């Protein structure tokens, strides 16, 4: 994923993860998750499946988390 902006959304108690990104052969770059509300139960993580190789390509700013992912600060 490249140059993707996820902005001003409310993800409320979804059945699974709100955002799921799996490993890719090409590293992700320049993706931003900004000003969103993630309200999920502890059973499902708001964001899951972002492999360590993809995490560097994502920046998180001004989000509200009911249960924040470890790697997604902001």
C-alpha positions in Angstrom: 0.0 0.0 0.0 1.4 3.4 -1.0 0.1 6.9 -0.4 -3.1 5.8 1.4 -4.8 8.2 3.8 -7.4 6.9 6.2 -8.9 10.1 7.7 -12.0 11.1 9.8 -13.6 7.7 10.2 -15.4 5.9 13.1 -14.8 2.2 13.3 -17.3 0.9 15.9 -17.4 -2.6 17.3 -16.8 -4.4 14.0 -16.9 -8.2 13.9 -13.2 -8.4 12.9 -10.3 -5.9 12.7 -11.1 -2.5 11.3 -7.9 -2.5 9.2 -6.0 -5.6 8.2 -2.8 -5.3 6.1 -0.8 -8.4 5.4 2.8 -8.8 4.4 3.7 -7.8 0.9 6.8 -8.3 -1.3 6.9 -4.5 -1.7 7.3 -2.5 1.5 4.4 -0.1 2.2 5.2 3.6 2.2 3.7 7.1 2.9 0.4 5.8 4.5 -1.3 7.9 7.2 -4.1 7.0 9.6 -5.4 10.4 11.0 -8.2 11.6 13.2 -10.1 8.3 13.5 -12.1 6.7 16.3 -11.4 3.0 16.9 -13.9 1.4 19.3 -13.5 -2.3 19.5 -13.7 -5.0 22.0 -10.6 -6.6 23.4 -11.4 -9.8 21.5 -10.5 -8.1 18.2 -7.7 -5.6 17.7 -8.6 -2.4 15.9 -5.7 -2.8 13.5 -4.1 -6.2 13.0 -2.1 -8.0 10.4 0.3 -5.1 9.8 3.6 -7.1 9.6 6.7 -5.5 11.0 8.0 -5.0 7.4 4.9 -2.9 6.7 4.8 -0.9 9.9 7.4 1.6 8.9 5.2 2.7 6.0 2.4 3.8 8.3 2.1 6.9 10.5 -0.7 7.4 13.1 -1.8 10.8 14.2 -4.6 12.0 16.5 -6.6 8.8 16.7 -8.9 7.7 19.5 -8.4 4.1 20.6 -10.5 2.0 22.9 -7.6 -0.6 22.9 -4.6 0.8 21.1 -2.2 -1.4 19.1 1.3 -1.5 20.6 3.0 -0.1 17.4 0.4 2.6 16.6 1.2 5.6 18.7 -0.7 8.8 18.2 
